[in-house]
Every structure is written in C-alpha cells, then in structure tokens.
Amino acid sequence: MADHGKGDAETTPALSGHLQDTPARQTARAVIRDIVLKLDPDVIALLEDAALSPDAGGVQRSVSDALALGARPDDLADFYIPAIARAMGDRWCEDQMSFASVTIGVSRLQTMLHILGPQWRAERAISPTAPAIMLVVPEDAHHTLGAMILSGQLRRRGFSVRLVLGAKPAEIAQRVCRTTFDAVFVSAARGQTLDSLRQIIENIKTVADNPPPIVVGGSILDVQSVADILALTGADHATGKPDEALRICGLLTKEQTIANFRTGE
C-alpha cells in the first residue's frame, strides 16, 4: 500500500502503550466478522491486539494462544490474518489508522505467518515433478503480505513456488530463463502502473525462448479493467482468483487433481 498522504503518526491513531476498545476498533472487528462470519472473534482479538501492540514479543504468544483456542494453522494463515489486514487497510483509508501503524501491523502479521509454517515459505515442493510457479511482487511495492499468503496456499496444495520480491524487470526475466516455470503470477497493487507491469512482462517475453503464461492479479483489478491490463501490459491473463489463474494456465489438471481450499465449514 502506498502512502498517499493520509495522516501521519502524530495526527492519526497510532500504536500506543495502552490499547483501548475504541469505537473504531469495535467497527473494525464488526467489519472482520462480516467478511468471514465463521471466524472466532476471540482469535481475531488475540491476533489484532498482538499486531497493534507496542510489545513485539506478543506476536509469538498470540499465535500460541490462538492455536490453544482450537484455530488451525492454515485457517489462521488463509482467513484470520488476511481479514485483519483488510480491516487495517480500511481503517487507514478512513483516516482511523496512520500509515506507520498499518505498516507495523502488517509486518507483525507477516511474522505470524513465519511462525505458523516455516515450510510454507520455503522454496520446496512435495514432489520434484510438481508444477512450478514464479510469484512476483514488483519492485517498490510497500506490502507483500498477500503474496506471502498466496505462496503458502499454493505450496500446501502441492505447487513449487518461487516468491520473488522487489526484483527489477531484467532480474525477473533472467530468473525465468534459468528455471523452468509453468506459470508466472504477477501480484500488482492498486498503485502499480500498467507501464511498470509492461516492463516486467516485456523483459520476460523478450529474453525467454519459450515464456510461460503470465497472469496479472492483485488489487490492481479493482481500479483497472482486465481488457486494459491485457492490452497495455502484454500479460496473457488477468484475474483476482487464484483457482482461475491455475485453471487458465492448465495447472489444476497437471500431475494430479488438487483438492480445493477448505472454506471454513
């Protein structure tokens, strides 16, 4: 998320020594519960408080406490942490949180992901013949939480994922040349320019002899049409749905049938 001048740490609510259950926090929790109704509000409160607390040591305790309450590690990664991150983003947009607070909070959420599943962030696969995906977050992107969550989801589904954060277009293209990938997913935020995406995609298609399909996803789809993204970047596909990206790249039927994500029932 880019800072477009909405508030600062001195004029908007930021991290404080004593967290109070303010109306803003009550509203944020209500938003989270509306997003995913089956999430446990006690678990949400634990993780949110740890993300916003001035005590960084509370992150480890909050994960342990959430697991003790019966939450599953993959549910924390796939549902709870994204919901809290979305609520933080909404509060920043409404001038209820400073950019600094959101940045610290998202960083704490990323730490939770690391604690929950070290193997989910490793560049490994359950099979040496598993489909390989490069997941790219362009340079100058401020937050990488969404890509980290997606990479963990894909790895748990049996894919080999190379997560590339903040690399320059030429470097991304060289990595595609050095390794055989079945697809390249580019995660682009709202503030990403189509020209910067075009540079990434042009480099890949120019350098690689047989480039894999390239899919653009992320919140950029909230502000740009699929038609414009495809026409102005050279991407092969654009979608905000991971399953659709896998399907259009022919990866859901490759090697084996892969079970869908659990939906929390």
C-alpha positions in Angstrom: 0.0 0.0 0.0 1.4 3.4 -0.9 1.2 6.3 1.4 -0.8 9.0 -0.4 -0.6 11.5 2.4 -3.5 10.2 4.5 -2.5 11.3 8.0 0.7 10.6 9.9 1.8 9.1 13.2 1.3 12.3 15.1 -2.2 13.2 13.8 -4.0 9.9 13.4 -4.4 6.9 15.8 -1.2 5.0 16.0 0.4 2.4 18.2 0.0 3.4 21.9 1.1 2.0 25.2 -2.5 1.1 26.2 -4.9 -0.3 23.6 -8.5 0.7 24.3 -11.6 -0.8 22.8 -12.5 2.3 20.9 -15.4 2.7 18.6 -13.0 2.5 15.7 -11.7 -0.9 16.9 -15.2 -2.1 17.5 -16.2 -1.1 14.0 -13.1 -2.8 12.6 -14.0 -6.0 14.4 -17.5 -5.8 13.1 -16.2 -5.5 9.6 -14.0 -8.5 10.0 -16.9 -10.6 11.3 -19.0 -9.6 8.3 -16.2 -10.5 6.0 -15.9 -14.1 7.3 -18.8 -14.8 9.6 -17.4 -18.1 10.9 -14.2 -16.7 12.3 -13.8 -16.8 16.1 -13.9 -13.3 17.4 -11.6 -14.2 20.4 -8.9 -15.4 18.0 -9.3 -12.2 15.9 -8.9 -10.1 19.1 -5.7 -12.0 20.1 -4.1 -11.6 16.7 -5.2 -8.0 16.2 -4.0 -6.9 19.6 -0.6 -8.5 19.0 -0.3 -6.8 15.6 -1.1 -3.4 17.1 0.7 -3.8 20.4 3.9 -1.9 21.1 5.3 -5.2 22.5 6.6 -7.1 19.6 7.1 -10.2 21.8 3.3 -10.6 21.9 3.2 -12.0 18.4 4.6 -15.4 19.3 2.2 -15.6 22.3 -0.8 -14.6 20.3 -0.2 -17.4 17.8 0.3 -20.0 20.6 -2.9 -18.7 22.3 -4.9 -18.8 19.0 -3.8 -22.4 18.4 -4.7 -23.3 22.0 -8.2 -22.0 21.3 -8.5 -24.6 18.6 -7.7 -22.5 15.5 -5.9 -24.4 12.8 -2.6 -23.1 11.4 -3.8 -23.0 7.8 -7.0 -21.2 8.8 -5.0 -18.6 10.7 -2.9 -18.1 7.5 -5.7 -18.2 5.0 -8.6 -16.5 6.7 -7.8 -14.7 10.0 -4.6 -12.9 9.0 -6.0 -11.6 5.7 -9.2 -10.5 7.3 -7.2 -8.4 9.9 -5.0 -7.0 7.2 -8.0 -5.9 5.2 -9.6 -4.2 8.2 -6.3 -2.3 8.8 -6.3 -1.1 5.2 -9.9 0.0 5.5 -9.2 1.9 8.7 -6.2 3.7 7.1 -8.4 4.7 4.1 -10.9 6.1 6.6 -8.2 8.0 8.5 -8.6 5.8 11.6 -5.0 4.5 11.4 -1.8 6.0 10.4 0.3 4.6 7.6 3.1 3.9 10.1 0.7 1.9 12.3 -0.6 -0.1 9.3 2.9 -0.8 8.2 4.0 -2.1 11.6 0.7 -4.1 11.9 1.2 -5.8 8.6 4.8 -6.6 9.4 3.6 -8.3 12.6 1.1 -10.3 10.6 3.9 -11.4 8.3 5.8 -12.6 11.4 2.8 -14.6 12.4 2.9 -16.4 9.0 6.6 -17.2 9.6 5.7 -18.7 13.0 2.8 -20.7 11.7 4.5 -22.5 8.9 8.2 -22.2 8.1 7.8 -24.8 5.5 5.1 -22.8 3.7 7.6 -20.1 2.8 10.4 -22.3 1.8 11.0 -22.9 -1.9 10.1 -26.5 -1.8 7.5 -28.9 -3.1 6.1 -32.2 -2.1 7.2 -33.7 -5.4 10.1 -32.9 -7.7 7.7 -33.0 -10.6 5.2 -30.6 -9.1 4.1 -27.7 -11.3 6.4 -24.7 -10.7 5.1 -21.1 -10.4 7.0 -17.9 -10.1 5.1 -15.4 -7.9 6.4 -11.8 -8.5 5.8 -8.7 -6.4 7.2 -5.8 -8.4 9.9 -3.5 -7.0 8.8 -0.6 -4.8 5.8 -2.5 -3.6 5.2 -1.5 0.0 3.5 -4.6 1.4 4.0 -8.2 0.4 1.6 -9.9 2.8 -0.9 -11.0 0.2 1.8 -12.7 -1.9 3.2 -14.4 1.1 -0.3 -15.8 2.0 -0.8 -17.0 -1.6 2.6 -18.6 -1.8 1.8 -20.6 1.3 -1.6 -21.6 0.0 -0.1 -22.8 -3.3 2.7 -24.8 -1.5 0.2 -26.5 0.7 -1.6 -27.6 -2.4 1.5 -29.2 -3.8 2.9 -26.5 -6.1 6.6 -25.4 -6.1 6.6 -21.6 -5.7 9.4 -19.2 -6.2 8.5 -16.0 -4.5 10.3 -13.0 -6.0 10.0 -9.8 -4.0 11.1 -6.4 -5.3 13.3 -7.5 -8.1 13.9 -5.4 -11.2 12.4 -6.5 -14.5 15.7 -7.7 -16.0 16.4 -9.8 -13.0 12.9 -11.4 -13.1 13.4 -12.3 -16.7 16.8 -13.9 -16.0 15.3 -16.0 -13.3 12.6 -17.2 -15.7 15.4 -18.2 -18.1 17.4 -20.1 -15.5 14.5 -22.2 -14.2 11.5 -23.9 -15.9 8.3 -22.4 -14.7 4.8 -23.5 -15.7 3.4 -20.0 -15.0 4.4 -16.5 -13.8 1.9 -14.8 -11.4 2.5 -11.0 -11.0 0.8 -9.6 -7.9 0.1 -5.9 -8.5 -1.4 -3.4 -6.1 -3.8 -0.6 -6.8 -1.0 1.9 -7.1 1.1 -0.1 -9.6 1.3 1.5 -13.0 0.5 -0.5 -16.1 3.7 0.7 -17.7 5.8 -0.9 -14.8 4.0 -4.2 -15.4 4.6 -3.9 -19.1 8.3 -3.6 -18.5 8.3 -6.8 -16.4 6.3 -8.8 -18.9 8.2 -7.4 -21.9 11.5 -8.4 -20.4 10.3 -12.0 -19.7 8.9 -12.4 -23.2 12.0 -10.9 -24.9 14.5 -12.9 -23.0 12.8 -16.3 -22.5 12.8 -18.7 -25.6 9.5 -20.2 -24.5 8.0 -18.0 -21.9 5.3 -19.5 -19.6 1.9 -17.9 -19.4 1.9 -14.7 -17.4 -1.0 -13.8 -15.2 -1.6 -10.4 -13.5 -3.6 -10.4 -10.3 -4.0 -8.4 -7.1 -5.9 -5.3 -6.1 -5.0 -3.6 -9.4 -8.0 -5.3 -10.8 -10.1 -3.1 -8.5 -9.0 0.0 -10.5 -8.1 -1.3 -13.9 -10.2 -3.4 -16.3 -9.0 -6.8 -17.5 -9.1 -5.5 -21.1 -6.8 -2.6 -20.3 -4.4 -4.8 -18.3 -4.1 -7.3 -21.1 -3.8 -4.6 -23.9 -1.3 -2.3 -22.1 0.9 -4.8 -20.3 1.1 -7.8 -22.7 0.0 -10.2 -20.0 -1.6 -13.4 -21.2 -4.3 -13.4 -18.5 -5.6 -11.2 -15.6 -7.7 -12.4 -12.7 -8.0 -11.9 -9.0 -8.9 -15.5 -8.3 -6.1 -18.0 -7.7 -8.1 -21.0 -8.8 -9.0 -19.3 -12.1 -5.3 -18.4 -12.6 -4.3 -22.1 -12.1 -7.1 -23.3 -14.4 -6.3 -21.0 -17.3 -2.7 -22.0 -17.1 -3.7 -25.7 -17.2 -2.2 -26.4 -13.7 -5.3 -27.8 -11.9 -5.2 -30.9 -14.1 -1.4 -31.2 -14.2 0.2 -34.1 -12.3 -2.8 -34.8 -10.2 -6.2 -33.4 -9.1 -5.6 -30.9 -6.3 -8.3 -30.5 -3.6 -9.9 -27.1 -3.3 -9.2 -24.9 -0.3 -11.3 -25.6 2.8 -13.8 -22.9 3.1 -14.1 -22.9 6.9 -17.2 -25.1 7.3 
